[in-house]
Amino acid sequence: MKPSALLAAAVALAVPVAARAQPGLSEPIDEGSEKSPGVALGLSLAGTAAGYGALVAAGKTDSEGLAWVGLAGIVVGPSLGQIYAGETGRAVGHSLLRLGAGSVMVYGAMLTIFDCWDDESGECDGSAGPVLMIGGAVVGIGSTVYSIVDSANAAERHNAELKRRRFVLTPAPVVGPDHSTGLGMQLGASF
């Protein structure tokens, strides 16, 4: 082979050519859109305020159903921003923590009533009721504040996860050297 033919072949191979991607067999994975930290914070604040508002309204109207709605809002409302950001596991965990804290607080109140005001002495020495009541309130309020503050961070974590590199391995048809077709694997990436 002549040196000029080799040079021409080398130049032809070295010239960049636009590569075209072939469509995959599966639809692209929809990873969702970016979430607004402001919307997440607003949902948490509004959900919490609605829960307390419903509880106050239930007290004024003597509505048992509205009281249950208010309690549900107090338990779930602070986690609405986390649910919006796609962190449902975290939202459920914090909601269960608030539910448990409320249960401990109610148990402490009942224990206080039975231990401190049920007998004639009116003394409350040695009762665990007040400690349980205060402990439940502190945990419940702390969890509420944490969930509200974390709601904007949850949206930011969601957005950061969207920006990370993603690799997807899917089945794809391949063409063999003798023009036969078969099944292979296709690696797709998004950056």
N, C-alpha and C positions, 0 to 999 in steps of 0.2 A: 504494500500500500504506500502511496506517495505521501511525503511529509505534508504537502498542502491539503490532502484529503483528511489526514489525521488532525491537522490544525482546524479545518472546517468543522469536523465532527466535535472537537473539543469546544470550539466556540459555540456551536449549536447546543451542546449540553450545558454550557455555563450560562447561557442567556436565561434570565429569570422569566418564567412563564406563569401567568396567573393560574393558581390552582382552583378548581371548582369542587366544592363538597357535594357528595351525593346525598340525597335525602335518606334518612334512616327509616326503618320499618315502624318504629314507634313514634308516638307524638312526643314532642319535647315536654319535659317535666315542668309544670307550672309551679314555681317556687313562691308565688304570691308577689304582691307588690310591696313597696316600701310602706311602712306604718309611721304615722305622725306621732312624735312624742307628746305634742300638745293635745291631740285627740285622746290618746291613752290616758293622760293625766285628767282631762276633762271628764272622761267616762268614769274614772274612779271617784272623782269628787262628786259628780252628779249622782252616781249610784249610791254612794254613802249618804249624801244629803237627802235623797229621795227616801231611803230607808228610815232615817231619823224623822223626816217629815211625815211619813206614813204612820210611824209609831205615835207621834204627837197627835196627829189627826184621829187616830184610833182611840186615844185617851179622851179626846174631846167629844167624839161621837159614840163612844162605847161600842165600837165595832170590833168583834173578835177576829173576823176575817182580815180586816185592815191591819190589825196588830200582827198577825202572822206574816202578812206581806211586808210590814215594816221590819220584823225580825229577820226575814229572809234577805231584805235589802241591806241590813246592817252586816249580815254575815257574808253575803256575796258581793255587794256593791263595791267595796274597796278593791276587789280583784277584777273588775270589769276591764280595766286597762291592760292587765296581763292576758286576759282572754282575747281581747282585741289584737294583741301583739302575737298571739299564737302560743302562748305559754300556759296552756290549760292545766298541765300537771302542777305547776307552781301555784296557779290560781286555786285549784281544788285543795291543795295542801294548806294554803293560808286560810281558806274558808273553813276547812275542818278544824284548824287551830283556833279560829275565832269561835266556832261552835263549841268546841271543848272548853275554851276559856269561859264562855257564857254559862255552860253547864256547871262548871266549878263555882262560878260566882253565885248562881241560883242555889246550888247545894249549900254553899257557905251561908247564904242568907237564911235558908231554912234551918240550918243547924244553929245559927245565931238566935233565931226566934225561939226554937225549942229549948236551947240551953239557957238563954238569958231572960226571956220574958214568960216562960211557961210556968215557972214556980213563983212563989211569993217573995223570995229573997231578992229577985231582980238583979242578982250579981252575975257577971259574965266571966268570972275567973276560970281559966283553964279551958275555955271553949276554943275550938279550932275554927269556928264559924267566921269570925271577923278576918282572920288571916286568909282563909280560903276566898272570902269575898274580895278582899283587896288584891290578893294574888291573881285571881281570875280577871279582875278589872284591868290590872296592869298588863297582863299578857294580851288580853283582848284589844286594849287601846294601842299597845305597842305593835301588834300585828296589823291593826288598821292603818296606823301611820306608816309602817313599813310598806304595806301593799300600795298605798297611795303614792308614796315617794318612788317606789320601784316601778310603777307603771310606765313612766317616761323612759326609764332605763330598759325596760322590757322591749319597748318599741325600738330603741337604739340597738339592743342586742339582735333583734330580728333583722334590722337593716344591715348590720355588720355581717350577719350570717349569709345574707343574700349576695354580698360582695365577695365572699370567699370563693375560691376555685371549686368547681364541681366537675366530677368525672362520672360518666355513665357508660356502662358496658351493656350492650344490647345485641341480640342475635341479628345477623345480616347475611344476605346472599353474597357469595364470592364466586369469582370466575377463576378456574384453574388454568394451568399453562396450555392445556390442549382444548381450551374454550369450553370445558365442562363447567357446570354450575354446581354449587354445593352450599352448605350452611356454615357460616363462620361467625366470628364475633367482631363487633364494631365498637371502638372506643371513642366516645364523644366527650368534649370538654368545653366548658364555658369559662371565660376569664373576665 
